[in-house]
């Protein structure tokens, strides 16, 4: 029993000594920073935005976040390395991840219609940014109900004013027109000769001679009263027949006029089946297909006028009064890619009657041009314009 207690006590002492030795070695390793005889610097915890040296109210100067225009900043970065700021972006001056940063552009947008205008020494008002807009844009409707027999114009096609671009089936209207023409021809043939009038006139003349002869014989006693009265009645009838012939001829003439009107109506009905381009333009959209039923008033296609175009600019009344630009000549300049410039002569045809904000609108009408079947001035483009203030309306450009 005694011998077992001694052995147990010895084991306890040895355990305590081993624990003390192990602790000493660990403390020495941590304090001296050596692991297996090699020196190693332990990583420090990264600094988070908004904290520095334990102060949560000061920003960490060693971190910078990229700014994304129109978007919120990303979560705090876990690296302490400085990110490189891309060109055109603003570095973050605050570590608030909920802030939004918008870059400031150093150039004016091409679509800034409120760009300042200048009046040169030679009397030219320079409007640097103007908008190209259409003068006419319409949807051509069907004027009669029926099956769409032809759709001649296609999307993107240039059509000339007065040309037929679509047609509703007109077979019935064409038949009615032909019938009206035949009736007109018959009426015209009827009044082309006055034979009935000539015959009635000759019959009247004969009856009057017969009556005069019987009247003379009756006075001489060579004829009876009855024969004289019969001759008189025949002369009266002949006179009435002549009057009737003249009346019928006049009625037939009126009938010719009526048939002419019927032919005109039939022709108009036939024409209403055709869709005609009112002016030169480009078909931008087709809304119906061939062989499709359409009702009167249904739009068939959309047409935009391209040979004449408007150039719209905004002017400051404190710089130039509306009356000073009204009906003035203008020169519109289109800048093409590559540095080429194309000029168009025009005239101020519209001056707005009210000032909105600090601007009022003016429009110059110009004749558009084509290169290789493509229009140079396209709605939505931006161009520059010079309004010639010191010239009379007829000096430079005639009315277009």
Helices and strands as residue ranges (DSSP letters): H 2-32, E 34-35, E 38-39, E 118-119, E 124-134, E 137-141, E 146-151, E 158-159, E 164-168, H 171-190, H 195-220, H 225-271, E 274-276, E 281-286, E 293-294, E 299-305, E 308-315, G 322-324, E 329-335, E 341-351, E 360-367, E 370-371, E 374-375, E 382-388
